[in-house]
Amino acid sequence: MARVLMLAGDAAEELDSMYPLFRLREDDHEVVVAAPTTRPVQLVVHDFEPGCDAYTEKPGRRLPVDLAFADVRPEEYDALVIPGGRAPEYIRTDPDVARIVAHFFANELPVGTICHGPQVPAALGLLRGRTTAAYPPLKVDVEQAGATFADGPDVVDGAMVSCRGWPDLPQWSRAFLRVLAKSGVPTG
């Protein structure tokens, strides 16, 4: 069983957060949710409405949080998941998030990013030379971070697994579980 750390914050996308949380637990992995503080975070639901050029946002469920970023000891975890939504745009500036994410990349541990999730490693200079999927309008941001943008549901680059958004979660989950199994962590 792996210990998987999930980085969240207010306005994380509900499906991007809940689907991997339950899918990993279904496979008997422990998922620990970290956020800026230990209060539950407000998730949001992003959807595409007819006649609207961008996605819409509605309030979603509240996600319980296990510990604050400042209390995370990354060496206690086997893998990392960064859901999308708007949370990545502000958690990426947290110095503890930088410390946490850098640990997983430096040790080539599994890192899963969903939708806007690549904004976190991009801001930290960790995508340079890599290939990643992301929400398609982030293509320019990914390229400015020195990465190659891939328009796919389950892009694997070493120990990093990425996708474009919640419609890709079945393929992303299968790929992430394969990478996790290859990492040597006992799986369910």
C-alpha positions in Angstrom: 0.0 0.0 0.0 1.4 3.4 -1.0 1.0 6.6 1.0 -0.1 9.3 -1.5 -0.1 13.0 -0.7 -2.7 15.2 -2.4 -2.1 18.9 -2.5 -5.4 20.9 -2.4 -6.8 24.3 -1.7 -10.0 26.3 -2.1 -11.3 26.1 -5.7 -9.7 22.8 -6.5 -11.9 21.1 -9.0 -14.2 18.5 -7.4 -13.8 15.7 -9.9 -10.1 16.3 -10.2 -9.8 15.8 -6.4 -12.5 13.3 -5.5 -12.0 10.8 -8.4 -8.3 10.1 -7.7 -8.9 10.2 -3.9 -11.5 7.4 -4.1 -9.8 5.5 -7.0 -6.5 5.3 -5.0 -8.4 4.3 -1.8 -10.3 1.7 -3.8 -6.9 0.1 -4.6 -6.0 0.2 -0.8 -3.6 3.1 -1.0 -3.7 5.7 1.8 -4.4 9.2 0.5 -3.5 12.2 2.8 -4.9 15.6 1.8 -2.7 18.6 2.5 -3.8 22.3 2.1 -2.7 25.7 3.4 -4.6 25.0 6.7 -6.4 22.1 8.2 -9.9 23.5 7.6 -11.9 21.7 4.9 -11.4 23.3 1.5 -14.2 24.4 -0.8 -14.1 22.5 -4.0 -15.7 23.8 -7.2 -17.4 22.1 -10.2 -16.2 23.2 -13.6 -18.4 22.4 -16.6 -19.0 23.5 -20.1 -22.3 25.2 -20.8 -23.8 25.8 -24.3 -23.2 29.3 -25.5 -20.3 29.9 -23.1 -16.7 30.2 -24.4 -15.0 29.2 -21.1 -15.9 26.7 -18.5 -18.3 27.7 -15.7 -17.7 27.3 -12.0 -20.2 26.4 -9.3 -19.6 25.5 -5.6 -18.9 21.9 -5.0 -18.4 19.8 -1.9 -16.0 20.5 0.9 -12.9 18.3 1.1 -11.6 17.4 4.5 -7.9 18.2 5.0 -5.6 16.0 7.0 -2.7 18.4 7.5 -1.3 21.8 6.6 1.4 22.2 4.0 3.8 23.4 6.7 3.4 20.1 8.5 4.1 17.8 5.6 7.2 15.6 5.7 7.4 14.6 2.1 9.8 11.7 2.8 6.8 9.9 4.5 5.0 9.6 1.1 5.5 7.4 -1.9 3.6 9.6 -4.5 2.1 13.0 -5.1 -1.2 14.1 -6.8 -1.9 17.7 -7.7 -5.6 18.2 -8.8 -6.6 21.0 -11.1 -9.1 23.8 -10.7 -8.0 27.2 -9.6 -6.1 26.0 -6.5 -2.8 25.4 -8.3 -2.5 29.1 -9.3 -2.2 30.1 -5.7 -0.8 27.1 -3.9 2.2 27.2 -6.3 3.5 30.3 -4.4 3.5 28.6 -1.0 7.1 27.9 0.1 6.1 24.7 1.7 4.5 23.5 -1.6 7.8 24.2 -3.3 9.6 22.2 -0.7 7.2 19.3 -1.0 7.0 19.1 -4.8 10.7 19.5 -5.2 11.2 16.4 -3.0 9.1 14.2 -5.3 10.8 15.4 -8.5 14.3 15.2 -7.0 13.7 11.6 -5.9 11.9 10.6 -9.1 8.8 9.5 -7.2 5.4 9.3 -8.9 3.7 12.7 -9.5 0.3 12.9 -10.9 -1.1 16.2 -12.3 -4.6 16.9 -13.5 -5.9 19.8 -15.6 -4.3 22.9 -14.1 -2.1 20.9 -11.8 1.0 21.3 -13.9 1.0 25.0 -13.0 2.6 24.0 -9.7 5.7 22.2 -11.0 5.9 24.7 -13.9 6.2 27.7 -11.5 9.0 25.8 -9.7 11.0 25.2 -12.9 10.4 21.4 -12.6 8.8 20.9 -16.0 11.8 22.0 -18.0 12.7 19.3 -20.6 9.6 17.2 -19.7 6.5 16.3 -21.6 3.1 17.0 -20.0 -0.6 17.2 -20.6 -2.6 20.0 -19.1 -5.9 21.8 -19.7 -5.4 22.8 -23.4 -5.4 26.6 -22.9 -2.3 26.1 -20.7 -0.2 25.0 -23.7 1.6 28.3 -23.8 2.3 28.3 -20.1 3.7 24.7 -20.3 5.9 25.7 -23.2 7.1 28.8 -21.5 8.1 26.6 -18.6 10.4 24.7 -20.9 8.2 21.6 -21.4 6.6 20.0 -24.4 2.8 20.1 -24.3 1.0 16.8 -25.1 -2.7 16.7 -25.9 -3.5 13.4 -24.3 -5.5 11.7 -21.5 -2.6 9.8 -19.9 0.8 11.3 -20.7 3.6 9.6 -18.9 7.1 11.1 -18.6 9.2 9.1 -16.3 7.4 9.0 -13.0 5.1 11.9 -13.9 1.6 11.2 -15.2 -0.6 14.1 -16.5 -3.9 14.6 -18.2 -6.0 17.5 -19.7 -8.9 17.4 -17.1 -11.6 15.4 -15.5 -12.9 13.7 -18.7 -9.5 11.9 -18.8 -9.6 10.6 -15.3 -10.2 6.9 -16.2 -7.2 6.8 -18.5 -5.1 9.0 -16.1 -5.9 6.7 -13.1 -4.8 3.5 -14.9 -1.6 5.2 -16.0 -0.9 6.6 -12.6 -1.5 3.2 -10.9 0.9 1.5 -13.4 3.6 4.1 -12.6 3.0 3.7 -8.9 3.3 -0.1 -9.3 6.6 0.2 -11.3 8.0 2.5 -8.5 8.4 -0.5 -6.3 5.7 0.5 -3.8 3.6 -2.4 -2.7 0.1 -2.1 -4.3 -3.3 -3.4 -3.4 
